[in-house]
Amino acid sequence: MSWIASLRIALRALRVNKLRSVLTMLGIIIGVAAVITMIAVGAGAQAQVEEQIKSLGSNLIILLPGSVTSGGVRMGAGSRSSLTEDDAAALQREVNDVQAAAPTLRGTGQVVAGNSNWSTVFYGVTPEYFEVRNWVIASGKGFDPADLTGSGKVVLLGETVARNLFGDADPVGQTVRVRKVPMQVIGTLERKGQSLMGQDQDDVVLMPISTARNRVLGGTAAKQRSVQSISIKIREGADMAEAEGEIRRLLRQRHRLQPGQEDDFTLRNLSEVLGAREESSRIMTLLLAAVASVSLLVGGIGIMNIMLVSVTERTREIGLRMAVGARGRDILSQFLVEAVTLALIGGLCGIVLGVGGSYAIGHFAGWRIQINAEAVALAVGFAAAIGVFFGFYPARKASRLLPIEALRYE
């Protein structure tokens, strides 16, 4: 008997008991839909983490000043002014694995434009900052060398600041006041969105580091070349741990720290933190898919159960087929095709339900979802495998019936 003939007989047998067939497929439908939905939600979460990693900058190490001990009380990281612009230049020049090192100064204050004002964070940066953070200028231009050497009164606005100060108008060429210091807007920054900690990365104003030190912050910041942090980008393919060790050795040498003496700086390897976050997201996706796969297992058991019932009900039919010349393998293929057909039809219905459910979750819950062809193919392949696995025993049982006993079955 050909596979086409077996398929035709299988479809006719399924149509005879439509309700029973639908109920049998229900486990497969729910299982496939659940697997696709869970993988789509998990993949969406993982893609969001990857975007946040890119927005922070790839292969990133943050260098912070050390802590100060006063009266036996240790202050937090950054309380000591131990890092300078010269440290950043030395790191970029002397450590081979360092692609760029960007020193920064940070402050907060009110930014005023006409009748509008906005409280935000401003950073004094160098051109390396844009390379380290993978930040693109959306409109206007970046800082000129003259702006850096002459403490030029120019700024770049993040999207959030630009929107709150100027609405839909173009801010380039306009004047804003940062802590009462008039500055010209020479450009706007491309949108980055939220960080991993939920902070708005676009709520920021960037200015030359010399401007921040000499014109805005003033005080002790203007008297020395100290900085509050140095963002370091490591070259692609370089070993992050090895690069971190080289950075630590160079800084200890520059700061004249003796063996056994505590570092006067703090290194934070963001790649490890972000990698752990990405790995946890991936594990959660696999866990959700594994839990959803239990529904497929239940659906397979349902197929086995209903096929055993079908073999019992059709015993006389099996005996009649064998009596007129059907071989055992013909009976085996007939019932096996029925089981696989049930699983595949259920799988196709599950795809429709899973894709629709995924988009519904994304729309109503506001979650990001990402449906990939591999997940769909995996779910359908798993459904077909379940049909073969759980349908083989009933099919084998049917093929081993003796024609005389089958014809006598009441």
Secondary structure, DSSP 4 states (H G I P E B T S, - for coil): --HHHHHHHHHHHHHHTHHHHHHHHHHHHHHHHHHHHHHHHHHHHHHHHHHHHHHH-SSEEEEEE---EETTEE--TT-S---BHHHHHHHHHH-TTEEEEEEEEEEEEEEEETTEEEEEEEEEE-THHHHHTT--EEEE----HHHHHTT--EEEE-HHHHHHHHTTS--TT-EEEETTEEEEEEEEEPP--B-TTS-BTTSEEEEEHHHIIIIII-THHHHS-B-SEEEEEEPTT--HHHHHHHHHHHHHHHTTPPTTPPPSEEEEEHHHHHHHHHHHHHHHHHHHHHHHHHHHHHHHHHHHHHHHHHHHHTHHHHHHHHHTT--HHHHHHHHHHHHHHHHHHHHHHHHHHHHHHHHHHHHHH-------HHHHHHHHHHHHHHHHHHHHHHHHHHHT--HHHHHH--
